[in-house]
């Protein structure tokens, strides 16, 4: 900031050094005490501490104890740069690479997952959820690739239906707007609503291979596990099971009783109003 030299108390600025007529007064050791203010070419500076050698020199030569002052430092104001929204060009990982680094690198895929689950493809019969009445008759085949969590949608159309069968959505990863993360295989359950590219699809049916895959992975698809469903029913069945009543009959009866209780509560609330 300032090179070594004498520091004037009130510097006089001139165009040429020879035009300077006034003698400058310079700061000395007695002026540089802890707690004093000095001006460095128009800038106010406050002296609040010094090192051990300087403290010893002031003590031996001037008899002054230089005690450092602890200043309360303001908390730094951290400003975070917001990540710009995804514009749809390429993949989202490629776009984030240019944000996080000046020299972006290609995103590395999960090679272990690809080698393990590349052959597993879950296929569903999907229905387009739309306010348009013509979309009720449309049929789609939704394929989920477990190796890289990509989704592909094909439209199936009959002859003379006025629709062209073929690819509806390209194979790519889609973000779940509810969770903010990519769709994974645990989201692929019958009855689930998927939002892909602005379109809403309801999973209606699945093929035999997908059903076997669900049963082979009960830790991921708990709703498709028979043991999980029976475990939910058994604690109730032993206490509420009537004579000559099966487990399915018990479930139906309990659901009806819940509906009756709700109706009674609604009637009471209406009377109180």
C-alpha positions as CSV (number, residue, x, y, z in Angstrom):
1,X,0.0,0.0,0.0
2,X,2.8,2.4,0.9
3,X,6.5,2.0,0.4
4,X,9.1,2.6,3.1
5,X,9.7,6.3,3.9
6,X,8.9,9.2,6.1
7,X,5.2,9.9,6.5
8,X,4.2,13.6,6.5
9,X,1.4,14.7,8.8
10,X,0.0,17.2,6.4
11,X,1.4,16.5,2.9
12,X,1.4,19.4,0.4
13,X,0.8,18.2,-3.2
14,X,2.6,20.1,-5.9
15,X,3.2,19.6,-9.6
16,X,6.9,19.6,-9.2
17,X,9.1,18.8,-6.2
18,X,11.1,22.0,-6.6
19,X,8.0,24.2,-6.2
20,X,7.4,22.9,-2.7
21,X,8.1,25.8,-0.2
22,X,6.6,24.4,3.0
23,X,8.6,22.1,5.3
24,X,6.7,18.9,6.1
25,X,6.3,17.5,9.6
26,X,6.6,13.8,9.8
27,X,5.2,11.2,12.2
28,X,7.6,10.0,14.9
29,X,7.5,7.1,17.5
30,X,5.5,9.2,20.0
31,X,2.8,9.8,17.4
32,X,2.4,6.1,16.7
33,X,0.8,5.0,20.0
34,X,-1.9,2.4,20.4
35,X,-5.3,4.2,20.4
36,X,-4.2,7.2,18.3
37,X,-5.4,8.2,14.8
38,X,-3.1,9.1,12.0
39,X,-3.7,10.3,8.4
40,X,-2.0,8.5,5.6
41,X,-2.3,10.9,2.6
42,X,-5.9,11.8,3.4
43,X,-6.9,8.4,4.8
44,X,-7.7,8.0,8.5
45,X,-6.0,5.0,10.2
46,X,-6.5,3.8,13.7
47,X,-3.6,2.0,15.5
48,X,-5.0,-0.8,17.8
49,X,-2.0,-3.2,18.2
50,X,1.6,-4.0,17.5
51,X,4.0,-7.0,17.7
52,X,6.1,-8.1,20.6
53,X,9.3,-6.4,19.4
54,X,7.6,-3.0,19.1
55,X,6.1,-3.4,22.6
56,X,9.6,-4.1,24.0
57,X,11.2,-1.1,22.2
58,X,8.6,1.3,23.5
59,X,9.1,0.0,27.0
60,X,12.9,0.2,27.0
61,X,13.3,3.5,25.2
62,X,10.1,5.6,26.0
63,X,8.8,3.8,29.1
64,X,5.4,3.3,27.5
65,X,3.4,0.1,27.8
66,X,1.8,-0.7,24.5
67,X,-1.3,-2.8,25.2
68,X,-3.2,-4.1,22.2
69,X,-6.9,-3.3,21.8
70,X,-9.4,-6.0,20.9
71,X,-11.7,-4.7,18.2
72,X,-15.1,-6.2,17.6
73,X,-15.1,-7.3,14.0
74,X,-18.3,-7.2,12.0
75,X,-19.6,-10.4,10.6
76,X,-18.7,-10.8,7.0
77,X,-21.6,-10.4,4.6
78,X,-21.7,-13.6,2.5
79,X,-23.3,-13.2,-0.9
80,X,-24.3,-16.4,-2.7
81,X,-24.6,-16.4,-6.5
82,X,-28.0,-17.9,-7.4
83,X,-27.9,-20.8,-9.9
84,X,-29.5,-19.7,-13.1
85,X,-32.5,-21.7,-14.2
86,X,-32.2,-24.6,-16.6
87,X,-32.9,-23.5,-20.2
88,X,-33.5,-26.9,-21.7
89,X,-30.3,-27.2,-23.8
90,X,-28.4,-30.4,-23.2
91,X,-28.6,-32.0,-19.8
92,X,-28.9,-30.2,-16.5
93,X,-25.6,-31.6,-15.3
94,X,-23.8,-30.1,-18.3
95,X,-25.3,-26.7,-17.6
96,X,-24.3,-26.8,-13.9
97,X,-20.7,-27.7,-14.9
98,X,-20.2,-24.4,-16.5
99,X,-21.7,-22.6,-13.4
100,X,-19.5,-24.4,-10.8
101,X,-16.2,-24.3,-12.7
102,X,-14.4,-22.2,-15.4
103,X,-13.2,-25.4,-17.0
104,X,-16.3,-27.6,-17.0
105,X,-15.9,-31.4,-17.2
106,X,-18.3,-33.9,-18.6
107,X,-20.5,-35.4,-15.8
108,X,-19.5,-38.9,-15.0
109,X,-22.2,-41.6,-15.0
110,X,-22.7,-44.2,-12.3
111,X,-20.9,-47.0,-14.0
112,X,-21.6,-49.6,-11.3
113,X,-25.4,-48.9,-11.5
114,X,-25.3,-49.2,-15.3
115,X,-23.6,-52.6,-15.3
116,X,-25.9,-53.9,-12.6
117,X,-29.3,-52.7,-13.9
118,X,-28.8,-52.0,-17.6
119,X,-30.8,-55.0,-18.7
120,X,-33.8,-54.1,-16.4
121,X,-36.5,-52.2,-18.2
122,X,-39.9,-51.5,-16.5
123,X,-42.7,-51.1,-18.9
124,X,-46.1,-49.7,-18.1
125,X,-49.4,-48.9,-19.8
126,X,-50.0,-45.2,-19.1
127,X,-52.9,-42.9,-19.5
128,X,-52.6,-39.2,-20.3
129,X,-54.3,-37.1,-17.6
130,X,-55.8,-34.1,-19.4
131,X,-58.8,-31.8,-19.5
132,X,-59.3,-32.6,-23.2
133,X,-61.9,-35.3,-23.7
134,X,-60.1,-36.6,-26.8
135,X,-57.1,-37.6,-24.7
136,X,-59.0,-40.2,-22.8
137,X,-58.9,-42.6,-25.7
138,X,-55.1,-42.3,-26.1
139,X,-52.8,-45.1,-24.9
140,X,-49.1,-44.9,-24.1
141,X,-46.3,-47.3,-23.3
142,X,-44.0,-45.9,-20.7
143,X,-40.5,-47.5,-20.3
144,X,-38.3,-46.9,-17.4
145,X,-34.6,-47.9,-17.7
146,X,-33.1,-48.8,-14.4
147,X,-29.5,-48.5,-15.5
148,X,-29.6,-44.7,-15.9
149,X,-33.1,-43.7,-14.6
150,X,-34.2,-42.5,-18.0
151,X,-37.8,-42.6,-19.2
152,X,-39.2,-43.1,-22.8
153,X,-42.8,-42.8,-23.9
154,X,-44.4,-44.3,-27.0
155,X,-47.9,-43.7,-28.2
156,X,-50.0,-46.7,-29.4
157,X,-52.7,-45.9,-31.9
158,X,-55.1,-48.0,-33.9
159,X,-55.7,-47.7,-37.6
160,X,-57.9,-45.0,-38.8
161,X,-57.9,-43.3,-35.4
162,X,-56.5,-40.1,-36.8
163,X,-53.3,-40.4,-34.6
164,X,-49.8,-41.3,-35.7
165,X,-48.3,-44.0,-33.4
166,X,-44.6,-43.7,-32.5
167,X,-42.3,-41.9,-30.1
168,X,-44.0,-39.4,-27.9
169,X,-41.1,-38.4,-25.5
170,X,-37.4,-39.1,-26.1
171,X,-35.3,-41.1,-23.7
172,X,-34.1,-38.8,-21.0
173,X,-34.1,-38.2,-17.2
174,X,-37.0,-36.2,-15.8
175,X,-37.2,-34.2,-12.6
176,X,-40.0,-34.9,-10.2
177,X,-41.6,-31.4,-9.5
178,X,-42.8,-32.6,-6.1
179,X,-39.4,-33.7,-4.7
180,X,-37.1,-31.7,-6.9
181,X,-35.0,-34.8,-7.7
182,X,-34.9,-37.1,-10.7
183,X,-37.5,-39.9,-11.0
184,X,-36.1,-43.2,-9.7
185,X,-37.4,-46.8,-9.8
186,X,-39.0,-46.4,-6.4
187,X,-41.4,-43.9,-8.0
188,X,-42.6,-46.4,-10.6
189,X,-45.6,-47.8,-8.9
190,X,-49.1,-48.5,-10.3
191,X,-51.4,-45.6,-9.8
192,X,-48.6,-43.1,-9.5
193,X,-48.9,-39.8,-11.4
194,X,-45.7,-38.8,-13.4
195,X,-45.2,-35.3,-14.8
196,X,-43.0,-35.6,-17.9
197,X,-42.3,-32.7,-20.1
198,X,-45.4,-30.9,-19.0
199,X,-47.6,-33.9,-19.6
200,X,-49.3,-35.9,-16.8
201,X,-49.2,-39.7,-17.1
202,X,-51.0,-42.2,-14.8
203,X,-49.5,-45.7,-14.6
204,X,-52.3,-48.1,-15.2
205,X,-50.8,-51.6,-15.9
206,X,-47.4,-53.2,-16.1
207,X,-46.1,-56.3,-17.9
208,X,-45.2,-59.6,-16.3
209,X,-41.5,-58.9,-16.2
210,X,-42.1,-55.7,-14.2
211,X,-44.3,-57.6,-11.7
212,X,-41.6,-60.1,-11.2
213,X,-39.0,-57.3,-10.7
214,X,-41.3,-55.7,-8.1
215,X,-41.5,-59.0,-6.2
216,X,-37.7,-59.6,-6.4
217,X,-37.0,-56.2,-4.9
218,X,-39.2,-55.8,-1.8
219,X,-36.8,-53.4,-0.1
220,X,-37.5,-50.9,-2.9
221,X,-41.1,-51.6,-3.8
222,X,-42.7,-52.3,-0.4
223,X,-46.3,-51.8,-1.7
224,X,-45.7,-54.7,-4.1
225,X,-44.4,-57.1,-1.4
226,X,-47.0,-59.6,-0.2
227,X,-45.2,-60.0,3.2
228,X,-45.4,-56.2,3.7
229,X,-49.1,-56.1,3.0
230,X,-49.8,-59.1,5.3
231,X,-47.8,-57.5,8.0
232,X,-50.0,-54.4,7.9
233,X,-53.2,-56.5,8.0
234,X,-52.2,-59.2,10.6
235,X,-52.3,-57.0,13.8
236,X,-55.9,-56.1,13.0
237,X,-57.1,-59.5,11.8
238,X,-56.5,-61.4,15.0
239,X,-58.6,-59.0,17.1
240,X,-61.3,-58.1,14.6
241,X,-61.7,-61.2,12.5
242,X,-65.1,-62.7,12.8
243,X,-66.2,-66.3,12.2
244,X,-66.1,-67.6,8.6
245,X,-64.5,-64.3,7.5
246,X,-61.4,-64.1,5.3
247,X,-58.7,-61.4,5.4
248,X,-60.1,-59.7,2.3
249,X,-63.6,-59.6,3.9
250,X,-62.1,-58.0,7.0
251,X,-60.4,-55.3,4.9
252,X,-63.6,-54.5,3.1
253,X,-65.6,-54.4,6.3
254,X,-63.1,-52.0,8.0
255,X,-63.1,-49.7,5.0
256,X,-66.9,-49.5,5.1
257,X,-66.9,-48.8,8.8
258,X,-64.5,-45.9,8.3
259,X,-66.8,-44.4,5.7
260,X,-69.8,-44.7,8.0
261,X,-67.8,-43.0,10.8
262,X,-66.8,-40.1,8.5
263,X,-70.5,-39.7,7.4
264,X,-71.6,-39.5,11.1
265,X,-68.9,-36.9,11.9
266,X,-70.0,-34.8,8.9
267,X,-73.6,-34.9,10.0
268,X,-72.7,-33.8,13.5
269,X,-70.6,-30.9,12.2
270,X,-73.5,-29.7,10.0
271,X,-76.0,-29.9,12.9
272,X,-73.6,-27.9,15.1
273,X,-73.3,-25.2,12.5
